[in-house]
């Protein structure tokens, strides 16, 4: 799941070398944290949060295939 979000995020931003994706495993939920360059934060969030919502949908679909739960956090 981490690799999938990292791949998509790097293709969305202007500075792919600044993309950092961390996976924090909890008891029930895995949290994927995405950090990008300050100038690219708008590209990850998108207009009215549409891109972020799409990333969360992709993440949830991948997690369901593995019978897990996942959440996406975009860090500034």
Jmol script that loads the backbone (N, CA, C; Angstrom):
load data "model"
ATOM      1  N   UNK A   1       0.817  -1.187   0.000  1.00  0.00           N
ATOM      2  CA  UNK A   1       0.000   0.000   0.000  1.00  0.00           C
ATOM      3  C   UNK A   1       0.865   1.257   0.000  1.00  0.00           C
ATOM      4  N   UNK A   2       1.937   1.221   0.762  1.00  0.00           N
ATOM      5  CA  UNK A   2       2.849   2.360   0.837  1.00  0.00           C
ATOM      6  C   UNK A   2       3.439   2.663  -0.531  1.00  0.00           C
ATOM      7  N   UNK A   3       3.855   1.624  -1.225  1.00  0.00           N
ATOM      8  CA  UNK A   3       4.468   1.800  -2.544  1.00  0.00           C
ATOM      9  C   UNK A   3       3.477   2.374  -3.556  1.00  0.00           C
ATOM     10  N   UNK A   4       2.238   1.952  -3.470  1.00  0.00           N
ATOM     11  CA  UNK A   4       1.208   2.438  -4.377  1.00  0.00           C
ATOM     12  C   UNK A   4       0.979   3.938  -4.191  1.00  0.00           C
ATOM     13  N   UNK A   5       0.826   4.377  -2.957  1.00  0.00           N
ATOM     14  CA  UNK A   5       0.600   5.794  -2.678  1.00  0.00           C
ATOM     15  C   UNK A   5       1.831   6.609  -3.044  1.00  0.00           C
ATOM     16  N   UNK A   6       3.011   6.072  -2.785  1.00  0.00           N
ATOM     17  CA  UNK A   6       4.247   6.782  -3.134  1.00  0.00           C
ATOM     18  C   UNK A   6       4.348   6.966  -4.651  1.00  0.00           C
ATOM     19  N   UNK A   7       4.025   5.946  -5.406  1.00  0.00           N
ATOM     20  CA  UNK A   7       4.072   6.012  -6.867  1.00  0.00           C
ATOM     21  C   UNK A   7       3.116   7.083  -7.399  1.00  0.00           C
ATOM     22  N   UNK A   8       1.890   7.076  -6.914  1.00  0.00           N
ATOM     23  CA  UNK A   8       0.898   8.041  -7.381  1.00  0.00           C
ATOM     24  C   UNK A   8       1.304   9.458  -6.981  1.00  0.00           C
ATOM     25  N   UNK A   9       1.743   9.632  -5.745  1.00  0.00           N
ATOM     26  CA  UNK A   9       2.121  10.964  -5.260  1.00  0.00           C
ATOM     27  C   UNK A   9       3.302  11.527  -6.045  1.00  0.00           C
ATOM     28  N   UNK A  10       4.284  10.710  -6.337  1.00  0.00           N
ATOM     29  CA  UNK A  10       5.456  11.185  -7.081  1.00  0.00           C
ATOM     30  C   UNK A  10       5.090  11.606  -8.503  1.00  0.00           C
ATOM     31  N   UNK A  11       4.064  10.996  -9.066  1.00  0.00           N
ATOM     32  CA  UNK A  11       3.641  11.365 -10.414  1.00  0.00           C
ATOM     33  C   UNK A  11       2.734  12.592 -10.435  1.00  0.00           C
ATOM     34  N   UNK A  12       2.236  13.008  -9.282  1.00  0.00           N
ATOM     35  CA  UNK A  12       1.364  14.178  -9.221  1.00  0.00           C
ATOM     36  C   UNK A  12       2.124  15.483  -9.002  1.00  0.00           C
ATOM     37  N   UNK A  13       3.278  15.429  -8.365  1.00  0.00           N
ATOM     38  CA  UNK A  13       3.962  16.640  -7.932  1.00  0.00           C
ATOM     39  C   UNK A  13       5.058  17.075  -8.905  1.00  0.00           C
ATOM     40  N   UNK A  14       5.508  18.322  -8.716  1.00  0.00           N
ATOM     41  CA  UNK A  14       6.602  18.873  -9.524  1.00  0.00           C
ATOM     42  C   UNK A  14       7.968  18.405  -9.022  1.00  0.00           C
ATOM     43  N   UNK A  15       8.087  18.180  -7.716  1.00  0.00           N
ATOM     44  CA  UNK A  15       9.356  17.755  -7.113  1.00  0.00           C
ATOM     45  C   UNK A  15       9.192  16.364  -6.493  1.00  0.00           C
ATOM     46  N   UNK A  16       9.289  15.316  -7.314  1.00  0.00           N
ATOM     47  CA  UNK A  16       9.080  13.963  -6.786  1.00  0.00           C
ATOM     48  C   UNK A  16      10.140  13.520  -5.787  1.00  0.00           C
ATOM     49  N   UNK A  17      11.317  14.144  -5.826  1.00  0.00           N
ATOM     50  CA  UNK A  17      12.361  13.750  -4.867  1.00  0.00           C
ATOM     51  C   UNK A  17      12.018  14.181  -3.448  1.00  0.00           C
ATOM     52  N   UNK A  18      11.079  15.103  -3.287  1.00  0.00           N
ATOM     53  CA  UNK A  18      10.695  15.597  -1.967  1.00  0.00           C
ATOM     54  C   UNK A  18       9.557  14.790  -1.338  1.00  0.00           C
ATOM     55  N   UNK A  19       9.019  13.833  -2.065  1.00  0.00           N
ATOM     56  CA  UNK A  19       7.911  13.025  -1.543  1.00  0.00           C
ATOM     57  C   UNK A  19       8.449  12.000  -0.550  1.00  0.00           C
ATOM     58  N   UNK A  20       7.862  11.999   0.642  1.00  0.00           N
ATOM     59  CA  UNK A  20       8.223  11.039   1.681  1.00  0.00           C
ATOM     60  C   UNK A  20       6.941  10.368   2.150  1.00  0.00           C
ATOM     61  N   UNK A  21       6.915   9.042   2.102  1.00  0.00           N
ATOM     62  CA  UNK A  21       5.737   8.292   2.519  1.00  0.00           C
ATOM     63  C   UNK A  21       6.149   7.353   3.643  1.00  0.00           C
ATOM     64  N   UNK A  22       5.455   7.482   4.789  1.00  0.00           N
ATOM     65  CA  UNK A  22       5.714   6.620   5.947  1.00  0.00           C
ATOM     66  C   UNK A  22       4.478   5.786   6.227  1.00  0.00           C
ATOM     67  N   UNK A  23       4.715   4.576   6.695  1.00  0.00           N
ATOM     68  CA  UNK A  23       3.622   3.678   7.056  1.00  0.00           C
ATOM     69  C   UNK A  23       3.706   3.409   8.547  1.00  0.00           C
ATOM     70  N   UNK A  24       2.628   3.739   9.262  1.00  0.00           N
ATOM     71  CA  UNK A  24       2.569   3.541  10.701  1.00  0.00           C
ATOM     72  C   UNK A  24       1.500   2.480  10.966  1.00  0.00           C
ATOM     73  N   UNK A  25       1.935   1.333  11.452  1.00  0.00           N
ATOM     74  CA  UNK A  25       1.007   0.232  11.694  1.00  0.00           C
ATOM     75  C   UNK A  25       0.435   0.337  13.099  1.00  0.00           C
ATOM     76  N   UNK A  26      -0.872   0.328  13.184  1.00  0.00           N
ATOM     77  CA  UNK A  26      -1.562   0.338  14.467  1.00  0.00           C
ATOM     78  C   UNK A  26      -2.200  -1.015  14.707  1.00  0.00           C
ATOM     79  N   UNK A  27      -3.015  -1.100  15.761  1.00  0.00           N
ATOM     80  CA  UNK A  27      -3.680  -2.365  16.065  1.00  0.00           C
ATOM     81  C   UNK A  27      -4.681  -2.766  14.989  1.00  0.00           C
ATOM     82  N   UNK A  28      -5.543  -1.816  14.619  1.00  0.00           N
ATOM     83  CA  UNK A  28      -6.580  -2.124  13.646  1.00  0.00           C
ATOM     84  C   UNK A  28      -6.372  -1.436  12.304  1.00  0.00           C
ATOM     85  N   UNK A  29      -5.691  -0.302  12.330  1.00  0.00           N
ATOM     86  CA  UNK A  29      -5.576   0.521  11.128  1.00  0.00           C
ATOM     87  C   UNK A  29      -4.123   0.851  10.827  1.00  0.00           C
ATOM     88  N   UNK A  30      -3.776   0.843   9.564  1.00  0.00           N
ATOM     89  CA  UNK A  30      -2.468   1.297   9.109  1.00  0.00           C
ATOM     90  C   UNK A  30      -2.623   2.719   8.607  1.00  0.00           C
ATOM     91  N   UNK A  31      -1.764   3.602   9.072  1.00  0.00           N
ATOM     92  CA  UNK A  31      -1.820   4.994   8.661  1.00  0.00           C
ATOM     93  C   UNK A  31      -0.675   5.260   7.692  1.00  0.00           C
ATOM     94  N   UNK A  32      -1.017   5.787   6.533  1.00  0.00           N
ATOM     95  CA  UNK A  32      -0.032   6.161   5.533  1.00  0.00           C
ATOM     96  C   UNK A  32       0.112   7.678   5.590  1.00  0.00           C
ATOM     97  N   UNK A  33       1.316   8.149   5.891  1.00  0.00           N
ATOM     98  CA  UNK A  33       1.586   9.573   5.984  1.00  0.00           C
ATOM     99  C   UNK A  33       2.355  10.018   4.749  1.00  0.00           C
ATOM    100  N   UNK A  34       1.849  11.050   4.081  1.00  0.00           N
ATOM    101  CA  UNK A  34       2.478  11.575   2.876  1.00  0.00           C
ATOM    102  C   UNK A  34       2.946  12.994   3.156  1.00  0.00           C
ATOM    103  N   UNK A  35       4.220  13.231   2.900  1.00  0.00           N
ATOM    104  CA  UNK A  35       4.792  14.562   3.062  1.00  0.00           C
ATOM    105  C   UNK A  35       5.400  14.974   1.732  1.00  0.00           C
ATOM    106  N   UNK A  36       5.057  16.184   1.276  1.00  0.00           N
ATOM    107  CA  UNK A  36       5.564  16.695   0.009  1.00  0.00           C
ATOM    108  C   UNK A  36       6.138  18.085   0.218  1.00  0.00           C
ATOM    109  N   UNK A  37       6.775  18.610  -0.808  1.00  0.00           N
ATOM    110  CA  UNK A  37       7.310  19.962  -0.766  1.00  0.00           C
ATOM    111  C   UNK A  37       6.162  20.951  -0.565  1.00  0.00           C
ATOM    112  N   UNK A  38       6.452  22.045   0.100  1.00  0.00           N
ATOM    113  CA  UNK A  38       5.433  23.044   0.420  1.00  0.00           C
ATOM    114  C   UNK A  38       4.707  23.551  -0.834  1.00  0.00           C
ATOM    115  N   UNK A  39       5.416  23.670  -1.937  1.00  0.00           N
ATOM    116  CA  UNK A  39       4.815  24.159  -3.181  1.00  0.00           C
ATOM    117  C   UNK A  39       3.891  23.127  -3.836  1.00  0.00           C
ATOM    118  N   UNK A  40       4.052  21.847  -3.499  1.00  0.00           N
ATOM    119  CA  UNK A  40       3.266  20.782  -4.119  1.00  0.00           C
ATOM    120  C   UNK A  40       2.074  20.331  -3.288  1.00  0.00           C
ATOM    121  N   UNK A  41       1.867  20.922  -2.128  1.00  0.00           N
ATOM    122  CA  UNK A  41       0.787  20.474  -1.250  1.00  0.00           C
ATOM    123  C   UNK A  41      -0.579  20.622  -1.929  1.00  0.00           C
ATOM    124  N   UNK A  42      -0.739  21.671  -2.719  1.00  0.00           N
ATOM    125  CA  UNK A  42      -2.000  21.876  -3.433  1.00  0.00           C
ATOM    126  C   UNK A  42      -2.260  20.828  -4.494  1.00  0.00           C
ATOM    127  N   UNK A  43      -1.210  20.314  -5.088  1.00  0.00           N
ATOM    128  CA  UNK A  43      -1.366  19.277  -6.111  1.00  0.00           C
ATOM    129  C   UNK A  43      -1.833  17.964  -5.486  1.00  0.00           C
ATOM    130  N   UNK A  44      -1.402  17.692  -4.277  1.00  0.00           N
ATOM    131  CA  UNK A  44      -1.797  16.453  -3.598  1.00  0.00           C
ATOM    132  C   UNK A  44      -3.232  16.566  -3.076  1.00  0.00           C
ATOM    133  N   UNK A  45      -3.598  17.736  -2.580  1.00  0.00           N
ATOM    134  CA  UNK A  45      -4.944  17.917  -2.042  1.00  0.00           C
ATOM    135  C   UNK A  45      -5.957  18.091  -3.170  1.00  0.00           C
ATOM    136  N   UNK A  46      -5.633  18.889  -4.170  1.00  0.00           N
ATOM    137  CA  UNK A  46      -6.523  19.093  -5.306  1.00  0.00           C
ATOM    138  C   UNK A  46      -7.623  20.095  -5.005  1.00  0.00           C
ATOM    139  N   UNK A  47      -8.374  20.437  -6.025  1.00  0.00           N
ATOM    140  CA  UNK A  47      -9.492  21.366  -5.861  1.00  0.00           C
ATOM    141  C   UNK A  47     -10.569  20.719  -5.000  1.00  0.00           C
ATOM    142  N   UNK A  48     -10.936  21.418  -3.942  1.00  0.00           N
ATOM    143  CA  UNK A  48     -11.955  20.959  -2.986  1.00  0.00           C
ATOM    144  C   UNK A  48     -11.623  19.572  -2.420  1.00  0.00           C
ATOM    145  N   UNK A  49     -10.346  19.201  -2.416  1.00  0.00           N
ATOM    146  CA  UNK A  49      -9.922  17.932  -1.833  1.00  0.00           C
ATOM    147  C   UNK A  49     -10.191  16.718  -2.697  1.00  0.00           C
ATOM    148  N   UNK A  50     -10.441  16.923  -3.965  1.00  0.00           N
ATOM    149  CA  UNK A  50     -10.792  15.799  -4.844  1.00  0.00           C
ATOM    150  C   UNK A  50      -9.646  14.825  -5.041  1.00  0.00           C
ATOM    151  N   UNK A  51      -8.438  15.338  -5.205  1.00  0.00           N
ATOM    152  CA  UNK A  51      -7.292  14.448  -5.409  1.00  0.00           C
ATOM    153  C   UNK A  51      -7.016  13.646  -4.136  1.00  0.00           C
ATOM    154  N   UNK A  52      -7.088  14.312  -2.978  1.00  0.00           N
ATOM    155  CA  UNK A  52      -6.880  13.614  -1.702  1.00  0.00           C
ATOM    156  C   UNK A  52      -7.949  12.537  -1.510  1.00  0.00           C
ATOM    157  N   UNK A  53      -9.178  12.840  -1.868  1.00  0.00           N
ATOM    158  CA  UNK A  53     -10.263  11.868  -1.742  1.00  0.00           C
ATOM    159  C   UNK A  53     -10.019  10.676  -2.663  1.00  0.00           C
ATOM    160  N   UNK A  54      -9.520  10.941  -3.865  1.00  0.00           N
ATOM    161  CA  UNK A  54      -9.212   9.856  -4.805  1.00  0.00           C
ATOM    162  C   UNK A  54      -8.077   8.979  -4.276  1.00  0.00           C
ATOM    163  N   UNK A  55      -7.051   9.603  -3.686  1.00  0.00           N
ATOM    164  CA  UNK A  55      -5.950   8.836  -3.092  1.00  0.00           C
ATOM    165  C   UNK A  55      -6.465   7.949  -1.958  1.00  0.00           C
ATOM    166  N   UNK A  56      -7.372   8.484  -1.149  1.00  0.00           N
ATOM    167  CA  UNK A  56      -7.938   7.693  -0.049  1.00  0.00           C
ATOM    168  C   UNK A  56      -8.772   6.527  -0.583  1.00  0.00           C
ATOM    169  N   UNK A  57      -9.479   6.748  -1.667  1.00  0.00           N
ATOM    170  CA  UNK A  57     -10.272   5.678  -2.279  1.00  0.00           C
ATOM    171  C   UNK A  57      -9.372   4.562  -2.795  1.00  0.00           C
ATOM    172  N   UNK A  58      -8.290   4.935  -3.457  1.00  0.00           N
ATOM    173  CA  UNK A  58      -7.325   3.943  -3.952  1.00  0.00           C
ATOM    174  C   UNK A  58      -6.724   3.169  -2.785  1.00  0.00           C
ATOM    175  N   UNK A  59      -6.365   3.882  -1.727  1.00  0.00           N
ATOM    176  CA  UNK A  59      -5.766   3.250  -0.554  1.00  0.00           C
ATOM    177  C   UNK A  59      -6.744   2.283   0.104  1.00  0.00           C
ATOM    178  N   UNK A  60      -7.993   2.691   0.254  1.00  0.00           N
ATOM    179  CA  UNK A  60      -8.989   1.809   0.866  1.00  0.00           C
ATOM    180  C   UNK A  60      -9.254   0.572   0.022  1.00  0.00           C
ATOM    181  N   UNK A  61      -9.241   0.714  -1.284  1.00  0.00           N
ATOM    182  CA  UNK A  61      -9.441  -0.449  -2.158  1.00  0.00           C
ATOM    183  C   UNK A  61      -8.284  -1.433  -2.014  1.00  0.00           C
ATOM    184  N   UNK A  62      -7.066  -0.914  -1.964  1.00  0.00           N
ATOM    185  CA  UNK A  62      -5.893  -1.787  -1.797  1.00  0.00           C
ATOM    186  C   UNK A  62      -5.907  -2.453  -0.426  1.00  0.00           C
ATOM    187  N   UNK A  63      -6.336  -1.728   0.592  1.00  0.00           N
ATOM    188  CA  UNK A  63      -6.383  -2.284   1.943  1.00  0.00           C
ATOM    189  C   UNK A  63      -7.448  -3.373   2.051  1.00  0.00           C
ATOM    190  N   UNK A  64      -8.587  -3.164   1.425  1.00  0.00           N
ATOM    191  CA  UNK A  64      -9.662  -4.163   1.486  1.00  0.00           C
ATOM    192  C   UNK A  64      -9.249  -5.474   0.840  1.00  0.00           C
ATOM    193  N   UNK A  65      -8.436  -5.402  -0.206  1.00  0.00           N
ATOM    194  CA  UNK A  65      -7.948  -6.629  -0.846  1.00  0.00           C
ATOM    195  C   UNK A  65      -7.116  -7.462   0.119  1.00  0.00           C
ATOM    196  N   UNK A  66      -6.457  -6.777   1.075  1.00  0.00           N
ATOM    197  CA  UNK A  66      -5.612  -7.460   2.052  1.00  0.00           C
ATOM    198  C   UNK A  66      -6.346  -7.663   3.384  1.00  0.00           C
ATOM    199  N   UNK A  67      -7.647  -7.396   3.404  1.00  0.00           N
ATOM    200  CA  UNK A  67      -8.469  -7.506   4.617  1.00  0.00           C
ATOM    201  C   UNK A  67      -7.911  -6.656   5.754  1.00  0.00           C
ATOM    202  N   UNK A  68      -7.550  -5.424   5.436  1.00  0.00           N
ATOM    203  CA  UNK A  68      -7.001  -4.486   6.409  1.00  0.00           C
ATOM    204  C   UNK A  68      -7.745  -3.170   6.293  1.00  0.00           C
ATOM    205  N   UNK A  69      -7.451  -2.262   7.211  1.00  0.00           N
ATOM    206  CA  UNK A  69      -7.985  -0.905   7.158  1.00  0.00           C
ATOM    207  C   UNK A  69      -6.804   0.038   7.032  1.00  0.00           C
ATOM    208  N   UNK A  70      -7.017   1.122   6.308  1.00  0.00           N
ATOM    209  CA  UNK A  70      -5.928   2.088   6.111  1.00  0.00           C
ATOM    210  C   UNK A  70      -6.505   3.500   6.085  1.00  0.00           C
ATOM    211  N   UNK A  71      -5.672   4.446   6.509  1.00  0.00           N
ATOM    212  CA  UNK A  71      -6.037   5.856   6.480  1.00  0.00           C
ATOM    213  C   UNK A  71      -4.877   6.632   5.884  1.00  0.00           C
ATOM    214  N   UNK A  72      -5.200   7.719   5.190  1.00  0.00           N
ATOM    215  CA  UNK A  72      -4.192   8.547   4.553  1.00  0.00           C
ATOM    216  C   UNK A  72      -4.147   9.902   5.249  1.00  0.00           C
ATOM    217  N   UNK A  73      -2.958  10.316   5.636  1.00  0.00           N
ATOM    218  CA  UNK A  73      -2.744  11.638   6.218  1.00  0.00           C
ATOM    219  C   UNK A  73      -1.751  12.392   5.352  1.00  0.00           C
ATOM    220  N   UNK A  74      -2.111  13.615   5.019  1.00  0.00           N
ATOM    221  CA  UNK A  74      -1.221  14.477   4.241  1.00  0.00           C
ATOM    222  C   UNK A  74      -0.601  15.472   5.196  1.00  0.00           C
ATOM    223  N   UNK A  75       0.714  15.385   5.354  1.00  0.00           N
ATOM    224  CA  UNK A  75       1.431  16.239   6.304  1.00  0.00           C
ATOM    225  C   UNK A  75       1.976  17.464   5.598  1.00  0.00           C
ATOM    226  N   UNK A  76       2.010  18.569   6.315  1.00  0.00           N
ATOM    227  CA  UNK A  76       2.560  19.799   5.763  1.00  0.00           C
ATOM    228  C   UNK A  76       3.990  19.972   6.181  1.00  0.00           C
TER     229      UNK A  76
END
end "model"
wireframe off; spacefill off
backbone 0.3
color backbone group
